[in-house]
């Protein structure tokens, strides 16, 4: 059992230079261990957490030694426990998390435990930010109109979250309309250093959105985890993780004139993808750090999931302290943060000689080498220099269907579709832009690119350029601060003139909440097989994510989004072709509307002020009138409404007993789906619109829900019936069992019938058959999404056999009791001659003590094939979860036993 912390001898008192003391802290220098000086700063945060939480039970002294000896232990992939300081949720993941907590209370009650033990033991910050659909755009009153629709659609979900904020202790809910979770985290929620009852320690956070890494730009260690892992962390369970390698990324030089932070992050993303950083921390250092604003650092940190790293970490330095001051944090708090981090060797002072730190590998970038670029048309790391864009676009039209190909025949590439847009003649060609969105925390938290976009709009308006009326333009800031500085600068009016009116504060186009495009445009695209384009300042552009009708989706800086909206097409060479014709009849080129870095810096300096942050965040917790009027039930146990199509009690704990069920193998399972590479969580569990012919639509229609009230899958994550039906419902999914046909169907092997994935899975379940999934590399990449594991579990999937898994998704599968298996290096379903028509048996010992993390297991088919796979339970703790049937069951049983 837990004992007193063996490191209490290094508890020191931190004096306040203004008089008195700040509090006590566990002092790393007091360990007198020379190895600590050489540790990367990101590893020091893991070390402090292990020391502070050491109880010789959940965290042991030998775990502390493993971290101190990081230089030798990290190549060996040793396992360590980590307890984050807090947990960050947004509403898409917050609703299922609160549903699960409410369910766990019910289960605890049923099994005779104390249901009030189910409470967050660390602070939980929940920001409602994913519900903003761009229904209304290009008008002054878009924010109010979209907010009213948001509340109308989501009243039940919002009420449920409001209930949760009072039913559970330690949970702060930030109401809708406040901003995007990661920007709110950066500007307001991030503590950098906690002072809890006089004990000081570094802020660290795990969040249920993969872009939680944005906070790494503030020197706060944070990364995305599955909703299931986050729930366990909330309940005080240590997260089990492999002690990561750390890639040292040295920055030198300075960005050239006119190059943006977005150009830099797309370059960094491509470099790190090539270097290979999956499962690693990346730590930035070097003299180039002084040239990067904190907002620029946050932009780079935000896209860690796109380059595959667990974190992209920027240690705290003077730039961090300046940002804390800019964003309205109190002087005394900033003084406490600096004093603590300096005392504990976690502060970088570039005016002092730097101790050589050890890194697992090194990479270097001269900032002056970065050039303007965008990424696409289907993946964030497929960077295209702006000067090569036209040639790249034509290659994509020619290439066979793939990440860089649409296979449009040569004769069809020049097709011009004439249509009528609200009574006026209009035209569409391949590559024409139909959505242009300034959106996403990646960029809307960065004043230089936001005001840069506004300057592009100003220059364009003054020259008489216009955006075609059928392009759906929108601006969705990540916090109210953006509105304040755009208004003060006097530049918002130019964005409005081009149709970039503010539509709301939250995740919009980047998460798939782009709303409908005009029916005439939609018909022109679908009836003529046009490859239409979306250009957005987001971080994800996977197929089917942004909008079902935009097959080409490009990530670009906000000023480039405006430029492409003005051009109306991605089929343009900005260096040699005009963007349009001005009011004087003269051709207007890219250079005529692009601001210099000095122009941008001057506008930022004059218009981004601390009072704006203070005013925005003083009001944030007060909510708004609509939120405050929401009535919610009282009591600590939730009263489930069986008729609700938003909040439904899932069946996870229905037959749960006090005894763990033990490990399970798989016997004679059918293959539900056979996939190639890069199946994302968007493919597995879409967040966007519910297709009218889908099983989820049928379920809603049967319950009297009108089609216009379907809302999105993301907004219905509190209802397992809908999410099970939405699993593998992405309209762009490619299943090899269908032999080339695209869409959310599969072959029911015993009958040979083609069915929706849900219907096939239910037939297998009712006939008593297990199912497995075959997949290629990077299975489960993209946003961390717990439903991408919960959904397959509810469909009856027992194992996934893939070439490789995305980090968070693999742990989510484990959390739901699904077995992740990896083909041996150089092998895959194709090389082994597997078609998916076989039946699969995976033998595992029935005693969990006989299973080792990462061991080889044999898979046998009824056709006589036999092959070896690696069992991807990576830690002993994951084996314990598997033994219990899942992580939540493990937590409940542990909490009940702890009572006795």
N, C-alpha and C positions, 0 to 999 in steps of 0.2 A: 504494500500500500504506500501512498504518498508519505514522504517524510519532510522534515525541515530542509530548506534550501541550503545545500552545502557551500554555496558561494556568498552567504550572508556576510562573510568577513571582508568582502570587497565593496560593501555598501558605503558610499561616501556622501558627504553633504556638499551641495553646490551653493556657494555664496552668491548673493545678488550684489553686484558692484554698487548699486544705489542704496545698499543697506539691507540687512536681514538675509534670509536664505530663500532659494527657489524650491528646494526640496532635496530628497535623497536620490541616488542613482547607483546602479551597478557599474563600477569603474573598470573599463577594459585595461587601461594602463596599470591598474593596481595588480593585475595578474602577473606583471613583470615577465611577459613572454615575448621574445623578439620576433616570433613568427607573426604576431598580430599586426606589426608595423607594415609588413609586406602584403597583407590581405587586401584584396579589392574592397572598396567601401561597401559595395552591395552585400558582400559576405559578412562584413562586420555587423550589419543589421541582423542577419540570421544568428550570428554569434551572441549578440546582446539578448535577443529573444530567448535563446536556449538557456543562457545563464539565469535570466530573470525568472523563467518558468520551471527551472530545474527542481523536481520533487522526487527524483529517483524512481518515478513510476511512469508517468506519461513522457517526461523528458529526463534523461539520465546524464550523469557527469561524463559518461563515455561519449554521449552525443556531442557535448561541448568540445571534448578533445578532438572528435572527428572534424569539427568545423575549424578549430584552431589549426589543425594539421591539413587544412584544405588543399595546400599545394600537392600533398602526397595522396590524399584520400579521394579528391574529386575525380581523377581518372579512373578510379575503381568503382564508380557509380554507387557509393555507399548511401544508405538511407538515413535521413534525419527527420525528427519531428519539427514542426513549425507552428507556432500559435500567433496568428496575426493580431494586431491591436484592435482592428475593427473589420466590419463586413459592409460592403456597398452593394445595394440592389437597385434595379430600376423596375418599372411596373410590369413589363413583360415577364421578367423572372421573379419579381417580388410577389406577384399574385400566386403563382404555384408554390413559392417558398412559404407564404403565409397559409395557403391551403394545406401544405404538408405539416406545418407546425400545428394547425388546428386539428388535423387528422391524428397526429401523434398524441395530442392531448386526449382525444377520444380513446385511442388505443391504450394509453397509459391508464386511463380511467377504467376501461374494460378489464385490464389485466390486474387491477387492484393496486396500481401505483399512485403516486401523488401527481395529478395532471399539471399542477402548477410548477412542477420541476421543468416542464417544457417551456423555457424562457431563454431569450438570448442572454448569454453570459458576457458577451463583448458588445460594445456599441454597434448598432445596425443603422446605417443611413440609407433610406429608401427614397429615391427621387422618381416621381411619376413623370416620365418624359417620352414614352414611346407611342403615345396615343394620337399624336397630331397627324391627321390625314390632310393632305393638300387638296381638299375638296374645292375650296374657294381660293383663287389666286388672281393676281393682276388687278387688284382693287384696293382702295384705301382701308376698307373695313374687313379685310381678309382675316385678321387676327381674331376679332370678335366673332365673326361668322363661323370660323373653324373651331373656336373654343366652345361655342354653343353646341355645335354638332358633336364635338368630342364628349361633352358632358352628357348629351342625349344618348349617345351610343354606349358610354362607359359608366353610367351612373352606378350600376350594380357593382362593378369592379372597384370603382373609387370608394363606394360605401364600405365594401369589404376591407379595403386597405385602411380606411379610417377606423373601422372596428379593430383591426390588428394593432394600430398604433396605441390604442388604449388598453386592449386585452393583454398585450405583451409588454413587459418592461424593456427598457434599454433600446427602444426603437423610435427613431425620428423619421417621420414621413414628410417629405417636401412636396407640397401640393402641385397639381398639374398647372402648366402655364408658366412655370418658374425657369425652365431651361433644360439643357441636356445634362444628364447625370455627370458626365466626365468634366464638363466645363464648370458645373456647380461644385464638383469635388475640388477642382483646381483653384477656383476663385474664392471658395467659402468653406467647404467641409474639411479640406486637408489641414491637419494639425501640425505636421512636420515633427513636432515633439509633443507627446502627451504629458500632462501633469495630473495624475489621478491620485487623489488623497495624499499628495506630497511625494509621490514616487514619479520620477521622470524617466521616460523611455521613448525611443523613436516611434513615430507613427508608421504603421505598416497596414496594408489593406488587401484583402482578396475581394473580388467583385464578380458578379454573375454575368458580366459582359466582358468579352475578351479585350475591349479597349480600356479597361480599368488601368492598363499600363500608362495611360496619359499622365497619371500622377507621378510616375517615375521622373518626369521632367522637373518636378518640384523637389526631388531628392527624397521622396517617400516611396519605399519599396511597395509596389503593388502589381498584381497581375490577375488575370481572369481565371476563374475556376468554374466547374460545373455548379449548377444550382444545388445539386445534391451535396457536393463537398462544402459549399458555402453554408448550407443548413447545419452540417456537422460542426463547422468552425464556430457558428453562432452558439451552438450548444456546448462549447468549451472543449470539443474534441481537437487534439492536435492534428494538423494536416501532415500526412506522411509524404515526404518528397525525396527525390534523389538529389544529393548535394551537387549543384550544377557547376559545370565549367563556366568560366567567365571570359568572354572575348573582349580584349581591350581595343577600343575604336578610337584612334588618335585623329583629332581634327587640327588641321593647320590652315593658315591663309584666311581669306575673306571672300564672301560671295561677291560676284561681279555685279555691276550696275544692272538693275532690272530683273535679276534672278530672285525668285521667291523661296520662302521656306518650303512650299509644296514641291517645287522643283528639287530641293535638297532632299526631302523625305522620300520622294520617289526614286532618287538616285541611291540613297542609303539602303532602301528596301531591296533594290535590285542587287546591290553589292553584297548584302548580308545573305540574301537567298542563295547567291552563288557560293559564298563562303561556307554556308551550312551552319546554322545557329539554333536548330530545333532543340528545345529542352535546355538551352543555355541562357545565362544572363549576358547582356552586352553592356559594357560600361564605357562611357564616353569620357575622354580626357584630352589634354593638349592645349597649346596656346590659342587654337581656333575657338575654344569654348567662350572666350571673352567677347567674340564677335557675334555670339548667338544670344538673342533675347530669350527670356524664359518661355515666352509663347512659342518661339521657334523650337526650343528643346522639347516642349510639350507636344508639338506637332510630330516630331521624330519619335518620341516615346509612344505616342498614341498608336502608331502603325507597327508596333512590335509583333502583333499577330500576323501581319502581312509579310514580315520578313522571317517569322517563325520562332522568334526568341520568346522566352518567358518574360523577360524584362529588357527594356532599353533604358539604362539607368544613368541619370545625371546627378552626381553627388552635390550636396548643398555647398554653395559658395556665395560670394558677395552679390552675384546676379539674382540668386534665390531670395536673399534678404531684401533686395530692392523691390522685387516683385511682391513680396509679402507686404511691404509698405504701400506699394501702389494699389494693392487690392484691399486696403483698409484694415489690415490686421493691426492690433494695438502695439504700440512701441514696447511696452513691457513684455508682451508675448514674444516679440521678435528678439528682444535682448535675452530672454530665457532660452529661446531656441539656439541662438548663436553661442551663448555661454555653455550650454549643455553639450552641443556638438563639438565645440573646441575642446572641452574638458575630456570628452570621450573619444577623441581622435576620429571624428566623423565629418569634420569640416575641411573643405579644400580652400586654402588661401594661396592663390597663384602669385602673391607678392613674396612668398617664402620659397626656399629651395624645396623641390618635391622629392620625397622618398620614392625610390624605384619600387613600384608595386608589381607583383607577379600576375600574369594573365595566362590563361590556357592557350590562347593564340592571339595574334595581333592583326589589325587591319588599319589602313591609313587612308585619309581622304584630304586632298587639298581643296578647300571650299571654292577656290577660284576656278576649279575644273568643272563645277556644276553648271549645266546649261538648261534653258527652259525645256520642259518636257511634259508629257501626259502619259497615262498608263491605260492599256486596254488592248482589245475591246472586251475581254472576258475575265482578266485576272489582274490584281493590283501590282504584281511584280513584273508584268510585261511592259516595261518602260519604252516609250518612243520619243526620241528627241524631236522637238517641234519642227525642226528643219527637214526631218525625214518623214513627217506625218503623212503627206499626200502619197508618197511612194508606198509607205507601209499599208495605208488604207487600200490601195489598189491590189497589193499583194494579198491582203486579207480576203478581198472579193474573189480572187483567183484560187486561193488555197483550198484544199479539201476541208470539210467541216472539222473544226477542232478549236483549240484555244485562240489560234490566229487564223481562222479560216471560215468562210461562209459558202464556198463552192457555188458562186453565182456565175452562170455561163457568160462568156464574153459578150455575146449579142444582147444579153439582158442587162448588162451592167450600165448601159447608157439610157435605160428606160426612163421616160418622164411620165409621171402619172398626173393627169389634170383632174381636179375635183373642185367642188364649190364649198367655200368656207363662209358660212353665214351670208350667203348671197354674193360673195366676191370670188373671182377666179383665183385658184391656188394650184401650186405644183409640188410634187414630192419626187425626189430621186433617192437612190441608194446613198446612205451617209448623211442624209438631211437630219438636222437636229429637231427633235419634237419635244424634248425635255431639257431645260437648262436650269440647274438648281444650285444655288449657293446654300450649302447644307452641311451638317455633320460637325461634331465636336473637333475633328481633326483640324479644321481650318477656322471655324467660327469663333474659336477662342483666341485667335491670333489677329490683333488689331492691324498689323502691317498688311496682311493679305485682304482683310475686309475693307480697310480704307483704300487699299490699292485697287480693289474692284470698283469702289465708288468713284475713284479718280478716273478709271477707264470709262465709266459711265458718263462722267462730266465731260470729258474730252469728246466722246462720241456724240453726245447730245449737242454740244456746241458746234460740231461739224455737220450736224443734221442727219446722223445715222439713226436708223430705227430697227427694231426687232420684228420679224414677221409675226403677224397676230396669231398664227396657229401654233407657235412654239410656246409650250407651257413653262413660263419662267416663275421662279419663286426664290424667296430669301427667308431662311429659317434660322435666326440667331440661336446660339446655345445659351445665352442669358440676356437679361434685360440691359446689361451694361452696353452691349453692342448697339442697341437702339439709342441709348443716351449719347454715345460718342458719334454715331452717324448723324444724329439730329444736331448736336453742337457744331459739327464740322460744316453743316449746311449741304451735305452731299447726298442725303437720303432721297431728296427730290429727283436727282438724276437717275438713281436706281429705279425709282417709281416710274419715271418717264419711259424707261425701257421695259417696264413690266415686272421688275424685281421688287415687288411690294413684300413687306413682311407678312408671312402667312401664319406664324405661330412660333412658340419657343419649345423646341423638342426635336426628337429624331424624326425626320420626314423621309425624303426621297432615298437617302442612303440605306434605310432599313426596309424600303419597299412601300412606304406610306406616300407614294407619289400621287395618289388619287387618280381618277379617270382622266384620259385625254379626250379631247373633243371627238364625238362620234364620227364626224366626217373624216377626221384625220385617221382614226382607228380603222375605219372601213377602207380608206385608201391604202393603208399598210397591209391589212389582212387580205384584201381581194387581189392585190397585185404583188404579194410576197416581197414587199420592200424591206430592206435591212435599214431600219430607222435607228437613229442614234440618240443617246442621252449623254449629256456632259454634266458632271456633278463634282462638287468639291468634297467628295466623300472618301471613304477608305475601302469600300467594297464594291466590286462591279461584276460579281458572278452572274452568270446567265440566269435570267428569270427572277433576279432579285429586285432590280430597280423598278422595272415595269414589264409585264408579260409581252408587250409589243415592241420593246426596244431591244433588238438583238445585239446591237453594238453599244457598249457603255464605257465611257472614258472618264477616268479620274483626272481632275485638273485643279489648279489653283483658282480661287474665286475670281481674280481678274481675267484668267483664261476662260472661265465659264462665261463671263460677259462677252469676251471677244468672240467665242464660238457661237454664242446666241446671235450676235450681230452678223456674223458671217453666214449663219443659217445652215452650215454644213461642216462636217469634219474632213471633207474632200477638198482641202485647200492648202496651198503652200503660202504661209504667212509672209515668207521672205519676198516672194515675187508677185503674188496675186493680191488684188485689192480686197478689202473686207466688204466694201460697199461704195456707193456713190453719195457724196455729201450734198448739202443744199445748194452749193454753187455749181453742181454738175461735175465737180472734180472727183477723181478716184481717191478714196481714203485707204491708206495702208496701215498695217499693224503698228509700225513705228509712230504713226501720227497720234495714236490713242494710248500708247503705253507710257506710264509714268516712270520717272527716274527714281532710283532708291532714295535720293535726297528729298524729292517731293513727298514721297511716302513717309519718310522719317519725320519731316517737318509737321505733317498733318497729324501723325500719331502723337508726337510730343505736345502739340497744342491742344489736343482734344480728348486724350485718354487720361482721366484724372481719378485720384483715390475716392473723392466724394461720390462718384458714380457707382463704385463698387459698394460703398457703405450704404447708400440709399437703396440700391437694388436688394441687398441681402438683409437689411433691417426689415424690409417688408415681406421677405420670402416665407418666413414661418407663420406670418399672420394669415396666409392663404388669400382666397378671394371670396367674394360674396357667395358664389355658387357652391364652392367647396364647403364653406362654413355653414351653409344651410342644409347640407346632406345629413339626414338623420340615420343613425346606425344603431343596431341592437346592442344591449348591454350584456355583461356576463363574460366569463373567461372561456366557456365552451361555446362553439359556434352552432347556431341553429340552421342546419342545412335545409335548403329549399329544393326538393326533388324536381320541381318544374323549371328550375333555373337553367338557362343555356350558357351562362357565364361562369358560375361557381358551382362545382359538383364534387361530392365526396368520392375521391378515387379509391380503388379496391386494394391498395397496397397492403393494408394491415387486417383485411377482413378475417382471414383464417389464422392469424398469427397466434402462436402459443409461446410459452416461456422457453421452450427448448429450441435451439437453432436447428434448422432442417439439414445442415451438413452440405458438403459439395455435391454437385450433380454433373454427370457426363451428359452426352447426347447420343441417342440411339436411333438409327435409321431415319434421320431427319431429312426432309425435303429442302431443296434450295428455293427460298422465297424470291430472291433477286440475285442476279449475277452482274456485277458492276466492273467498269474499268477504273482508271485513275481519277483522282481529284473529285470524288463525291463529297460535296460540302454539306454542312448542317442545314443549309438552305434547301438542298435537294431532299434531305432526310425529313426535315420538319420545317416547311416554309413558314415565314412570318407574315407574308403579304396577303393579298386578297384571296378569298375563298371562291374557287371557280364554280360557275353555276351548275356544272354537270358532275361535281365531285361527290363522294360519299358524305362529306361534311355538310355540303349544301342540301343533300337529300334529308339528312338528319334534322337540319334547321327548318326546312320547309315542312317536314312532318309535324314539327312542333309549333307551327303557325308563325315562324319568323319570316318576314317579308325579305325578298332578295336585297333590297336597298339597305336593310338593317343587318346584313351578314357580318359587317365589320371585318377585321383581319384575323388570321390564325393567331398572330401574336397577342391580340386583345382577348382571345378566348382560351388562353393557356391555363385558366383556372378550371376548365372543363375537360376531364380526361376523355369523355365520349367523343368530343369533337377532335381533340388532339390525336387520338388513336386513328380516327378516320383521315386526319390530315397528314399522317406519317407516310412518307414517300409520295406525297401528292403534288410535287413540283411538276409543272407542265413541260419542263425541259429535261426531265430526268431520262437517262439512257440506260435501259436494262437489256443486257445481251440476250436474254431469253426471248426478247421480241424481235430479234434479228433485224435491227436497223430502225424499227419504228420508235419514235420519241414520244414520251408521255407516261403518266402514272398508272401503268397497267403491268400485269405480269401473266405468265402462263401457270395455271394450276396443273402441275405435272401429272397427277394421276388421271385426270380427265382430258387434258390437252386444251381446256377452255381458256380463252383470254378474259381475264377479270380485272377489276380494280384491285390494287394491292391489298386494300383492306378486306374486300370480299374474299379474295383468295386466302388470306391469313385466317379469317374467321372459319372458312371451310376446313382448312388444315386443323385448326384448334378443335372444332366440333367433331372431327374424325379421330381426334386423339394423337395427331402427328406433331412432332417437334419440327421447327424450321431453323435454317441457318442462312447466312448471307455470305456470298463470295465478293471480294472487292480487290481493287488494285492499290496503288500508292496513295498516301495522304488521305485516307478515308476519315471523314469527319472534320475536314479543315473548315475554316471560316469561323463565324461567331460561336462562342461557347453557348450551347443551347441544351438545357437538361432534357427537353422533350425529344431531342434527337436520340436519347437513350431510353427515356420513359416510354415513348411511342413504340419502338421495336419490342420492348419487353411486353407491353400490353397486346401486341400482335402475336406474341408467342415465340419470338426469336430467341434462341438459346445461345447462339455463338455467332461471331463474325470472324471470318478468315480473310485477312487482307495482307497486302505487301507491306504497308506501314500505316500507322494511325496518327492523327493529330493528337497532341498531348492531352488537352482537356477532354476531348471526346472519349479517348480510351479510358480515362479515369471515371467518366460518367457511366460508361458501359459497365465497368466493374461495380460502381455504386448501385446499379440496378440489377446486378446478378447475372449479367450477360458475359459470356466467356470471350475475351479478345485473343485471337491467335494470329501469329504472323508466319507467312510462308518463309522458308529458308531463303537466304540471299541468293539471288539469281533465279529463283523459282516463282511462278505465279500460276493461276488457274489454267492459263493458256498453255504454258510450257509443260504442265503436268497432264494436259489433255482432258481437263475437266470442262464439261459443257454446262453444268448446273442441272442436268436431268438425272444425275445420280442421287443415291441416298447416302447420307454421311453418318458415321459413328465415331464419336470422340470418347475414348475411355479415360476416366479420371478416378483416382482412388476415392473411396467413400469416406476416408479419414483425412481431414484437412492437414494433419501433422505429416502426412506422407507426400504432400505437394510442396514443391519449392518454387519461389519466384523465378520466372524466366527459364523453367525447365523445358525440355523437349517433350512433346506428346505426339502420338501417332494418330492420324486420321485415316479411316478405312472406308471405302465405298463398297456398295453391294456388287459393283461391277468388277471387284477384285483389285482395284487400285489401292495403294497404301503410300502415304507420304508423311514426312515429319514436319511439325510446326513448332514455333516457340510460343509457350504459354505466357501471355503478357499480363499476368499478375506480377507487378514489379516490386512489391514490398510485402512483408509479413502482415502488415495491417490490412492490405487489400485482400489477402487470403482470409483474414478474419471476417471481413465484410462478406466475402463469397460464402463462407461457412454459415453466416447468419441469414443469407438470402438477400443481402443488400445493406447499405450503410445506415439507413434510417432504422431498420430493424435492430441492427447492432447497437445503435445509440439508445433506443428504447429499453432493450434488455439490460444494458449497462446501467442506465439511470435507475431502473427498478431494483437491480441488485445492490446499487450503491445505498439504497434506503436501508437495506438490511445489514 
